[in-house]
Amino acid sequence: MQGEIAGYEDWPAYLRGRPRVSGDAVATAVVDAFGVPEPTVTPYEVLGTERDGDIERTRLRWHTGLGPATDAWYVRPVGAGTLPAVLALHCHANVKSVGAERLIDTARPVAAGLREELYGGRPLADGLARAGFAVLAHDTFGWGSRRFSLDPLPGRVDRWLAPADREHPDPDRRYDAAASLHEPTAAKFAGALGTSLAAMAAHDDLVALAHLRTLPGVDPDRVGVAGFSGGGARSAMLTSLDPGIRASAIVCMMSTFEALIPDHLDGHSWYFTVPGVPPVMDWTDVVAGRAEHEQLVVYAADDELFPLAGMQAADRRLAELFPTGRYAGAWYPGPHRFDVPMQDRVAEFLTAAV
């Protein structure tokens, strides 16, 4: 039987005695609530570049100091000079076999399916690059290249995995079913180690942000972040941890915590529902703690993951917390998604703000 955190056996030793992220009072409050460890930034490796019409994608790889290596894609317009940059943060979607691949144009069926289902068929990173940005999209802790090894299955996952999922012919589908059952195990380990899954994602995202600022053709003083759903929560975390971020776009990931109880909490992941955080701060506090950046939050009025009253309360509170003109809430009818009109709105916002 393989270990419960196989692939991350070095996780406990990595955190032992490791300092947490340091910063101003805003960053410190978030770090203390979530338990964000100081990241390890090592040089990246270039694996190759491909051209796709008017954009080019360079595949990168780096190590974060624990677990498997991180794969990432750097996408930019062909022949462009120095550009403003965006860190594009992939969603959760209960699909961990792939991470950032869902944000670029690849033929991998699971990634293509996510783009059709949630992104209106448009790869977010490619679209932002065509809008004039240098874009980095990376796998974060637990996804894609950064996933746990679940073959053979850990004990509890092995006991509860449905026969249809265990025997599915698609290896990505088999992995995603197992990873869904494994996430509570990973969350238990994170808590026991003094951190959280949200903090470990932030750890990986801070490494990616550091690399983005050093990539060729990037203006390091003009950097924004954008994310949908779970990626929106990651955008919120980054703006609280890094005051150098000029603009943040959060899509379909905003509500007051109070409104999620009693009927809307169980549908969210352990990366969003972190034990001990709600009594200390709301997600609106994470977003607006410093309120020195430009902030766009996109809401889906019929979002099945958030009650309308909770989204409306968050929208009102953010408008109060941000200085006049620095916050905008954009409302769209329909369900949880990040479709083409929403992506166009985000690109317009980032063009003006970064």
Summary of the structure (lengths in Angstrom):
residues: 354
radius of gyration: 19.0
end to end distance: 49.4
largest distance: 57.0
contacts: 1260
relative contact order: 0.15
helix: 39%
strand: 19%
